[in-house]
Amino acid sequence: MVRKLNCLVVLSVCALVVLALPAKARETYRQLMARMVSSGLQVERPDLESQLFQMANQYRKSKGLRGLVLNQSAHDASLAHAMDMMQHNFMGHVASSGHDFDSRMRALRDGAMNLPSMGENAARLSHADVGDPQAAQKIFQQWVSSPPHRHALVSRDYLSVATGVVAQGDKIYADQIFVGPEVMTNIGRTLPEQADGSLY
């Protein structure tokens, strides 16, 4: 019983210390993203980003779907996640900070209650020659060969895509974020007045 009480006291003290930290000491996902992007500029591969964007549209068109447009506002998010995966040597949709895809996207849209349809494909190419002209094709083939990733590529729910790619040593990390149409709500909108001056 004493040991359990000691553990509870230690946990309580730890919780108080974390809560007592100034807000600046706790990094938000937006801050983590900014840090990743600024550190990733020397390893970013815009050539591979462009190739993967073109491949996504070629693949969609081969399936009778319209192409996606570039989503510049989500580019930093895709680049930051690729950089995060490279720096921390992992693959997946949960950031090193513990933020999952939904919370990462909400961090980009302060106050948004309803997000548009969104999806993400991530890939890693290991033992790669970063100058390999087939590097983008090899990454894209990973996505096409995986049913959930292929589904994101051909989903009619998405209108735009952002692609981030970084390369270092013999590894290449890529991330694509797909975005659907904006969700329209009445929140924050001015309601029209009726002829008698009342609102409806």
C-alpha atoms as one frame of an Amber mdcrd trajectory, in Angstrom:
protein
   0.000   0.000   0.000   2.869   2.373   0.859   4.499   1.622  -2.512   1.227
   2.439  -4.323   0.920   5.703  -2.394   4.529   6.620  -3.243   3.835   5.950
  -6.926   0.726   8.130  -6.807   2.667  10.949  -5.136   5.420  10.746  -7.790
   2.869  10.734 -10.630   1.016  13.675  -9.101   4.224  15.681  -8.773   5.181
  14.879 -12.382   1.745  15.994 -13.588   2.029  19.255 -11.635   5.498  19.930
 -13.068   4.214  19.430 -16.625   1.211  21.675 -15.999   3.441  24.294 -14.398
   5.667  24.533 -17.482   5.208  27.785 -19.356   3.199  27.443 -22.579   6.351
  28.146 -24.621   8.052  25.061 -23.140   5.342  22.761 -24.544   5.725  22.501
 -28.308   2.483  22.593 -30.269   2.185  20.553 -33.451   2.235  23.785 -35.457
   5.590  24.655 -33.830   6.916  21.154 -34.464   5.840  21.432 -38.089   7.591
  24.787 -38.512  10.762  23.363 -36.955  10.666  20.292 -39.209  10.097  22.321
 -42.356  12.926  24.758 -41.580  15.311  21.875 -40.874  14.158  19.924 -43.924
  14.892  22.483 -46.611  18.374  21.105 -47.302  17.089  17.575 -47.864  13.795
  18.357 -49.601  13.363  16.831 -53.048  10.984  19.059 -55.028  11.832  17.065
 -58.167  10.414  13.883 -56.601   7.448  15.828 -55.201   6.597  16.998 -58.709
   6.993  13.498 -60.163   4.752  11.927 -57.502   2.105  14.601 -58.091   2.170
  13.886 -61.839   2.050  10.121 -61.254  -0.978  10.490 -58.979  -2.832  12.413
 -61.677  -1.793  10.037 -64.459  -3.010   7.121 -62.363  -6.334   8.804 -61.621
  -6.861   9.678 -65.270  -6.117   6.069 -66.260  -9.049   5.126 -64.005 -11.368
   7.698 -65.620 -11.078  10.189 -62.743 -10.270  13.863 -62.887  -6.849  15.001
 -61.749  -6.045  16.637 -58.435  -4.790  20.196 -58.086  -1.758  21.138 -56.013
  -2.638  22.058 -52.459   0.032  24.577 -51.451  -1.497  25.227 -48.023  -0.958
  21.572 -47.025   2.567  21.322 -48.471   4.317  22.262 -45.231   2.322  19.582
 -43.414   3.327  16.863 -45.878   6.960  18.006 -45.894   7.051  18.228 -42.090
   5.723  14.691 -41.710   8.251  13.316 -44.212  11.002  15.145 -42.312   9.696
  13.903 -38.956   9.704  10.295 -40.200  13.263  10.692 -41.493  14.652  12.356
 -38.355  13.027   9.809 -36.028  13.378   6.754 -38.301   9.735   5.642 -38.341
   6.903   5.051 -40.776   3.277   5.833 -40.100   0.647   8.500 -39.621   1.346
   9.404 -35.979   3.990  12.121 -35.544   6.929  11.745 -33.181   5.050  14.164
 -30.910   2.166  11.665 -30.626  -0.217  13.676 -32.843  -2.280  11.420 -35.104
  -3.351  12.470 -38.604  -6.615  14.069 -37.462  -4.973  16.155 -34.730  -2.158
  17.147 -37.101  -4.698  18.438 -39.625  -6.722  20.218 -36.943  -3.561  22.025
 -35.833  -3.432  23.594 -39.305  -7.017  24.810 -39.112  -7.442  26.655 -35.838
 -10.994  26.477 -34.578 -12.256  24.234 -37.396 -15.014  21.999 -36.095 -15.542
  20.125 -39.360 -12.596  19.153 -41.515 -12.982  18.330 -45.198 -12.436  14.732
 -46.289  -8.706  14.149 -45.907  -6.322  11.240 -46.308  -2.615  10.526 -46.239
  -0.165   8.172 -47.940   3.331   7.776 -46.508   6.253   5.745 -47.850   9.905
   5.035 -47.237  12.441   3.825 -49.770  15.386   2.203 -47.986  18.797   1.314
 -49.449  18.005   3.768 -52.196  20.240   5.615 -54.566  18.881   9.122 -54.014
  19.879   9.968 -57.584  17.954   6.992 -59.005  15.699   8.261 -61.823  13.228
   5.505 -60.881  12.993   6.555 -57.203   9.604   8.267 -57.572   8.237   5.300
 -59.523   9.374   2.886 -56.790   7.673   4.970 -54.093   4.506   5.299 -56.150
   4.443   1.558 -56.804   4.380   0.947 -53.037   1.175   2.984 -52.815  -0.458
   1.356 -55.833   0.379  -2.122 -54.494  -1.354  -1.432 -51.160  -5.193  -1.425
 -51.255  -5.697   1.337 -48.628  -3.084   3.586 -50.251  -4.439   2.872 -53.723
  -7.928   3.769 -52.470  -6.653   7.215 -51.385  -5.141   7.744 -54.825  -8.430
   7.064 -56.634 -10.934   8.437 -54.122 -13.558  10.768 -55.573 -13.653  12.493
 -52.168 -10.438  14.415 -52.875  -9.868  17.479 -55.043  -6.271  18.412 -54.199
  -3.032  16.911 -52.941   0.190  18.087 -51.297   3.388  16.066 -51.551   6.485
  16.306 -49.357   9.657  14.308 -50.052  13.001  14.311 -48.250  16.122  12.248
 -48.894  19.233  11.649 -46.848  21.870   8.943 -47.029  20.239   5.906 -48.620
  16.671   6.669 -47.500  13.845   8.618 -49.099  10.651   9.507 -47.197   7.505
  10.686 -48.953   4.149  11.917 -47.703   1.022  12.854 -49.645  -1.959  14.589
 -48.059  -5.254  14.477 -49.961  -7.922  17.127 -49.337 -11.592  17.196 -50.317
 -13.965  20.144 -50.723 -14.275  22.548 -47.815 -17.100  21.814 -45.402 -19.657
  24.620 -45.430 -21.358  25.459 -42.125 -23.407  28.364 -40.778 -20.908  28.982
 -37.996 -19.567  32.511 -38.295 -21.801  33.374 -41.258 -24.235  36.294 -41.211
 -27.823  35.139 -41.624 -29.965  36.977 -44.174 -32.846  39.110 -42.941 -36.441
  38.583 -44.046 -38.481  41.449 -45.456 -39.951  42.198 -42.011 -36.457  42.528
 -40.538 -36.430  39.244 -38.636 -33.741  36.654 -39.135 -34.267  33.146 -40.423
